[in-house]
């Protein structure tokens, strides 16, 4: 599984229906499974981003498809960051001369 960090901000539409935020998150988790993506963690945050998620995906295509599906609903704008565990980083560093 590939790990990603999702950083999301509410749109005006998402803020207008903020009381449904946890319901939308539950629906997103269900939809994610259909794309081969698992929400390991999801947090509502204060600061530059309104939501932070830790996700695991079967492939880059799976996370891209989920991102497009969520974005098309218009409640959040987001970006995904590929994340590496210490073990994965050790393997990367071992390739350096």
Secondary structure, DSSP 4 states (H G I P E B T S, - for coil): -EEEEEEEEE-HHHHHTGGGHHHHHHHHHHHHHHHTEEEEEEEE-SSS-SEEEEEEESSHHHHHHHHHHHHTTTSEEEEEEEE--HHHHHHHHTT--
